[in-house]
Amino acid sequence: MYAFGVDIGGTTVKLGLFDETAKVLDKWEIPTRKENGGEAILPDVAKSILSKMEEKGIALGEVKGIGVGAPGAVDDEGTMVGGAVNLGWGVLNIPEILHQYIDVPVKANNDANVAAMGELWQGGGKGYSNMVAVTLGTGVGGGIIINGKILSGATGAGGEIGHIHLEDDETECCGCKKKGCLEQYASATGIARLARRRLAKDDAPSCLRGRENSAKTVFDAVKAGDAVAIEIAEQFGDYLGKGLAAVAAVVNPEVFVIGGGVSKAGEILLSFVEPAFQKYVFYPCGKAQFKLATLGNDAGIYGAAALILK
Amino acid sequence: MYAFGVDIGGTTVKLGLFDETAKVLDKWEIPTRKENGGEAILPDVAKSILSKMEEKGIALGEVKGIGVGAPGAVDDEGTMVGGAVNLGWGVLNIPEILHQYIDVPVKANNDANVAAMGELWQGGGKGYSNMVAVTLGTGVGGGIIINGKILSGATGAGGEIGHIHLEDDETECCGCKKKGCLEQYASATGIARLARRRLAKDDAPSCLRGRENSAKTVFDAVKAGDAVAIEIAEQFGDYLGKGLAAVAAVVNPEVFVIGGGVSKAGEILLSFVEPAFQKYVFYPCGKAQFKLATLGNDAGIYGAAALILK
């Protein structure tokens, strides 16, 4: 038996063919055609899967199902209930549309939740069943798994931890229109903002001066022992540790799995987050482990396949 | 068929006899005998249930089960894994002990979680399946229900929302030894502290001056239009709204059900919490409703019975 994992993004759709042992046999991408309300996206996915089945000589009866991750709120029936504005979609039932082309079980969920499931199944969260995945990218995303199941929430916004309010004194707006969200300090853009503010504060020497900074330049400077960069990383760690301590007091996970572009800094990132987490966490929730995500951009196709195979 | 709901507290054990329609047929209390490591507590519960069955002419085969709420961390097998220090208990399997006296199914969980389940089943959360119960008493407790099931967490500390860190500038310690927890501002003692601090700040006239204040005196003064009391209630509401907005970004509930002694202030309490919640909440999580708990001290026996009957 086989399963397909589909991760629908704003630019490309990633697809993976898995066997029942969770091994990825093939992976590929197709463009996301967003014109006309994104009406071609799901038909394109179905056709791509059908042609892969033909290529590999896989019969319909050998396909256990198709898992789909999509960027927006998806309810438990696989209906996209909103939020997928960057695909052009309105309300739309993913299984129903795919079933018009290919008659196998289809399960769908929000892409961040699906990526969390991927990390739980075959990545940094392997072996755990209560996990919070934290994605530090352009924004800060989250995916929560409780007893092995995705916590979708009442309106599909479960795990949106990037919008926990942490800073009353913030003057700039977050993408969500409020001020002081975790995302404003712990995302890639947030770290760049912390760097800009710290550098403007005084004239302390730093290799970060006189150039455009990013999470990468900051953590590279931290590794080189730059004192100002270390201050910035501590500030980042304090915000993220405080935010994750709040998350721990709510869902009491076994493990936090940190992924996204910022996590490419490696283990050194965790060395700034964990002490801050311990500073703020309610002690019965303080045993949570911190791990780095290991699946990178493949977390989505793994998690989508897990919806079928796990 | 019948079920018993048992709510074990530090002073008394509350018991209830329910029929399958969720109607409470009888309720009573026995003292909690904490001497000798609390070894008599569960045998006392079993004997009290057996004598109630005899009194009512209920046969063993007519008892669908016994649900138990206990003050500490309880794992999914009903083992008390810690935290029940005020009962004198160490690690102890509740179903195993009760089975020595009475051979019916037994389910156990943490008392705050069980009370949340009670409010979901027959109280302020009736009709919902994703709920956060917030208990504003001496401390601030919480119980989270996701898809109709209790979120216990990895170490039984799920829903401990009173220890979300909210205030970096706090100088006094919370009961948990950290500083700045939600509980320090939204509990009964927290509101009294906010009152003390506000009154010390200046000489603004207030009916709260010159006496010992509590959540009750503050909200009574609010109802009488006292401007200083209203300021205090706004501060309370801001902290609680901010904390619950963080909770909403994590688990995205349909409803918050507010109970505990402080909630006796009534609907006016919600009028201070909801606007603050809306100020801080991530908009896709902002549709959460606010309700008052309706079962009072009976939430525990209802929730314990729900573990069997729901």
Interface residues (C-beta under 8 A of the other chain):
Chain A: A73 G83 N130 G142 I144 I146 L151 S152 G153 A154 T155 G156 A157 G158 G159 E160 I161 G162 H163 I164 H165 C176 K177 K178 C181 K242 A245 A246 V247 A249 V250 V251 N252 P253 E254 Y280 F282 Y283 P284 C285 K287 A288
Chain B: A73 G83 N130 G142 I144 I146 L151 S152 G153 A154 T155 G156 A157 G158 G159 E160 I161 G162 H163 I164 H165 C176 K177 K178 C181 K242 A245 A246 V247 A249 V250 V251 N252 P253 E254 Y280 F282 Y283 P284 C285 K287 A288
